[in-house]
Amino acid sequence: MRKNYVLIDYENVPVKTLALLTGEQFEVRVFLGPKNTKLPLELVLTMQALKQRAEYIVLETVGNNALDFHIAYTLGTLAAIEPEAFFHIISKDTGFDPLLDHLKQQEITVVRSISIETMPCFQQPAASPLKKPAPPVIKTAIKAINGNTQTQLAPQLSLDDLVKTTIKTLEKLKTNKPTKPATLLNTMQAVCGKNVPQTKIEQFYAELIKRGYVKENAGTICYFL
């Protein structure tokens, strides 16, 4: 699974929750200025649950664009160590864009988003106007639903339908539900079909967390079905 570093400019975007970033592929860095002395409880608890995958970077002195420079430095350091990772800056500050354009020329995958929710991995893929929609049929082999291992054809499902189908699958698994995020992602891949890209599966997983059906606690899955 490709690692995603999420660098949050808290002075610019004071996020209240990191619920979408609890997957094992995410590494979170929250950049705080000297005046950011009070943080939302949900944010603090999620940072604690992420353990070594989350870090506060606190700027102790005030200065124009000082926090931006710290973010740029951290981004450059991480990109030099792990150039194959996907880097996200959460900020409304367009001043980052020239730096990101330069890094893209160095074949570094990096993007700026104005919120966690608008990160590319959480967006619906745009349909190409030059291509006809894919046939509304996919092959799925879901033993937990069918009670057998036969592959059958199922209609192309919406996100809501996929959520309902996955919930039905998990309920039938009873005490054998996946306990790790990676195992749950594999189960969801079986529900959606092998032809569905991993980014879509990760978006689907984030939707389960967003709707409160699934929560992560120290790398272990908890269910609220």
C-alpha positions as CSV (number, residue, x, y, z in Angstrom):
1,M,0.0,0.0,0.0
2,R,1.4,3.4,-1.0
3,K,2.3,5.6,1.9
4,N,0.5,9.0,2.0
5,Y,2.0,11.9,4.0
6,V,-0.6,14.5,5.0
7,L,0.9,17.8,6.2
8,I,-1.7,20.0,7.8
9,D,-1.3,23.8,8.0
10,Y,-3.4,24.1,11.2
11,E,-3.1,27.9,11.3
12,N,-4.7,28.1,7.9
13,V,-7.1,25.1,8.1
14,P,-8.0,24.3,11.8
15,V,-9.3,20.8,11.2
16,K,-11.5,19.3,13.9
17,T,-11.2,15.6,13.0
18,L,-8.8,13.2,11.3
19,A,-11.4,10.4,10.9
20,L,-10.7,9.9,7.2
21,L,-6.9,9.5,7.9
22,T,-7.0,6.5,10.2
23,G,-6.0,4.0,7.4
24,E,-2.6,2.4,7.7
25,Q,-1.5,4.2,4.4
26,F,-1.6,7.6,6.1
27,E,1.1,9.5,8.0
28,V,0.0,12.7,9.5
29,R,1.9,15.8,10.5
30,V,0.0,18.7,12.1
31,F,1.9,22.0,12.1
32,L,1.0,24.4,14.9
33,G,1.8,28.0,15.5
34,P,2.5,29.6,18.9
35,K,-1.1,30.7,19.3
36,N,-2.5,27.2,18.6
37,T,-2.7,26.3,22.3
38,K,-6.2,24.7,22.3
39,L,-7.0,21.7,20.0
40,P,-10.4,19.8,19.5
41,L,-10.6,16.7,21.7
42,E,-11.4,14.5,18.7
43,L,-8.3,15.6,16.9
44,V,-6.1,15.0,19.9
45,L,-7.6,11.5,20.5
46,T,-7.1,10.5,16.9
47,M,-3.5,11.7,16.9
48,Q,-2.9,9.6,20.0
49,A,-4.5,6.5,18.3
50,L,-2.3,6.9,15.3
51,K,0.8,6.7,17.6
52,Q,4.0,6.7,15.5
53,R,2.1,7.6,12.4
54,A,1.2,11.0,13.7
55,E,3.3,14.0,14.9
56,Y,2.8,17.5,16.0
57,I,5.3,20.0,14.7
58,V,5.1,23.2,16.9
59,L,6.6,26.5,15.8
60,E,7.6,28.4,19.0
61,T,8.3,31.8,17.4
62,V,6.1,34.2,15.4
63,G,7.1,35.3,11.9
64,N,5.6,36.0,8.5
65,N,5.1,32.7,6.6
66,A,7.2,30.9,9.3
67,L,4.9,28.0,9.5
68,D,4.8,27.7,5.7
69,F,8.6,27.4,5.6
70,H,8.5,24.6,8.2
71,I,6.0,22.8,6.1
72,A,8.1,23.3,3.0
73,Y,11.2,22.0,4.8
74,T,9.4,18.9,6.1
75,L,8.0,18.2,2.7
76,G,11.4,18.4,1.1
77,T,13.0,16.2,3.7
78,L,10.4,13.5,3.4
79,A,10.4,13.6,-0.4
80,A,14.2,13.1,-0.4
81,I,13.8,10.0,1.9
82,E,10.7,8.5,0.3
83,P,10.3,9.9,-3.2
84,E,7.8,7.2,-4.1
85,A,5.3,8.4,-1.4
86,F,2.2,10.5,-2.1
87,F,2.4,13.9,-0.4
88,H,-0.6,16.1,0.6
89,I,-0.6,19.6,1.9
90,I,-3.8,20.7,3.6
91,S,-3.9,24.5,3.2
92,K,-5.8,27.3,1.5
93,D,-2.5,29.1,0.9
94,T,-1.8,29.2,-2.9
95,G,1.8,30.3,-2.0
96,F,2.7,26.5,-1.8
97,D,1.8,25.9,-5.5
98,P,5.0,27.0,-7.2
99,L,7.0,24.7,-4.9
100,L,4.6,21.8,-5.7
101,D,4.9,22.5,-9.4
102,H,8.7,22.2,-9.0
103,L,8.5,18.9,-7.1
104,K,6.1,17.5,-9.7
105,Q,8.8,18.2,-12.3
106,Q,11.1,16.1,-10.1
107,E,8.5,13.3,-10.4
108,I,7.3,13.7,-6.8
109,T,3.6,13.1,-6.4
110,V,2.3,16.0,-4.4
111,V,-1.0,18.0,-4.2
112,R,-2.5,20.8,-2.1
113,S,-6.1,20.4,-0.9
114,I,-8.2,23.0,1.0
115,S,-9.5,20.3,3.4
116,I,-9.0,16.6,4.2
117,E,-12.4,15.9,2.6
118,T,-11.2,17.3,-0.8
119,M,-8.1,15.2,-1.0
120,P,-7.9,13.3,-4.3
121,C,-8.2,9.9,-2.7
122,F,-11.6,10.8,-1.3
123,Q,-13.1,12.2,-4.6
124,Q,-15.3,10.4,-7.1
125,P,-13.4,9.7,-10.3
126,A,-14.6,12.0,-13.1
127,A,-16.3,10.2,-16.0
128,S,-14.6,10.6,-19.3
129,P,-16.9,12.3,-21.9
130,L,-15.1,10.5,-24.7
131,K,-15.8,7.0,-23.5
132,K,-19.1,5.2,-23.0
133,P,-19.9,4.1,-19.5
134,A,-18.7,0.7,-18.6
135,P,-21.2,-2.1,-18.8
136,P,-23.3,-2.2,-15.6
137,V,-22.0,-5.7,-14.8
138,I,-19.1,-6.7,-12.6
139,K,-18.1,-10.1,-11.4
140,T,-18.1,-10.7,-7.6
141,A,-17.3,-13.8,-5.6
142,I,-18.5,-13.2,-2.0
143,K,-18.7,-16.4,-0.1
144,A,-20.1,-14.8,3.0
145,I,-23.2,-13.5,1.0
146,N,-23.8,-16.3,-1.4
147,G,-22.9,-19.2,0.9
148,N,-20.7,-20.7,-1.8
149,T,-17.7,-19.9,-3.9
150,Q,-19.4,-19.5,-7.2
151,T,-18.6,-16.4,-9.2
152,Q,-21.8,-14.6,-10.2
153,L,-22.7,-11.4,-12.0
154,A,-24.0,-8.4,-10.1
155,P,-25.2,-5.0,-11.2
156,Q,-22.8,-2.0,-10.9
157,L,-23.5,-0.6,-7.4
158,S,-23.6,2.9,-6.1
159,L,-21.6,3.9,-3.0
160,D,-24.7,3.5,-0.8
161,D,-25.4,0.0,-2.3
162,L,-21.7,-1.0,-1.7
163,V,-22.0,0.1,2.0
164,K,-25.2,-1.9,2.5
165,T,-23.7,-4.9,0.8
166,T,-20.5,-4.8,2.9
167,I,-22.5,-4.3,6.1
168,K,-24.6,-7.4,5.1
169,T,-21.3,-9.3,4.5
170,L,-19.8,-8.3,7.8
171,E,-23.0,-9.2,9.8
172,K,-22.9,-12.7,8.3
173,L,-19.3,-13.1,9.3
174,K,-20.3,-12.7,13.0
175,T,-17.2,-13.5,15.1
176,N,-14.9,-13.9,12.1
177,K,-14.9,-10.2,11.0
178,P,-11.6,-8.8,9.8
179,T,-9.7,-7.3,12.8
180,K,-7.1,-5.3,10.8
181,P,-7.6,-2.6,8.2
182,A,-5.7,-4.4,5.5
183,T,-7.9,-7.5,5.9
184,L,-11.0,-5.4,5.8
185,L,-9.8,-3.7,2.6
186,N,-9.3,-7.1,1.0
187,T,-12.9,-8.0,2.0
188,M,-14.2,-4.8,0.5
189,Q,-12.2,-5.5,-2.7
190,A,-14.1,-8.8,-3.0
191,V,-17.4,-7.0,-2.5
192,C,-16.6,-4.4,-5.2
193,G,-14.8,-6.6,-7.7
194,K,-11.1,-7.0,-8.7
195,N,-11.5,-4.4,-11.4
196,V,-12.2,-1.6,-9.0
197,P,-9.0,0.5,-8.3
198,Q,-7.4,0.6,-4.9
199,T,-8.1,4.3,-4.5
200,K,-11.8,3.6,-4.9
201,I,-11.6,0.9,-2.2
202,E,-9.8,3.3,0.1
203,Q,-12.5,5.9,-0.5
204,F,-15.1,3.3,0.3
205,Y,-13.3,2.4,3.5
206,A,-13.2,6.1,4.5
207,E,-16.9,6.3,3.9
208,L,-17.5,3.4,6.3
209,I,-15.5,5.3,9.0
210,K,-17.3,8.5,8.2
211,R,-20.7,6.9,8.6
212,G,-19.7,5.4,12.0
213,Y,-19.9,1.7,11.0
214,V,-16.1,1.2,11.4
215,K,-13.5,2.7,13.7
216,E,-9.8,2.1,14.2
217,N,-8.3,1.8,17.6
218,A,-4.5,1.3,17.7
219,G,-4.6,-0.5,14.4
220,T,-7.5,-2.8,15.3
221,I,-10.9,-2.6,13.7
222,C,-14.0,-2.0,15.8
223,Y,-17.5,-2.4,14.3
224,F,-20.7,-0.6,15.0
225,L,-23.2,-2.3,12.7
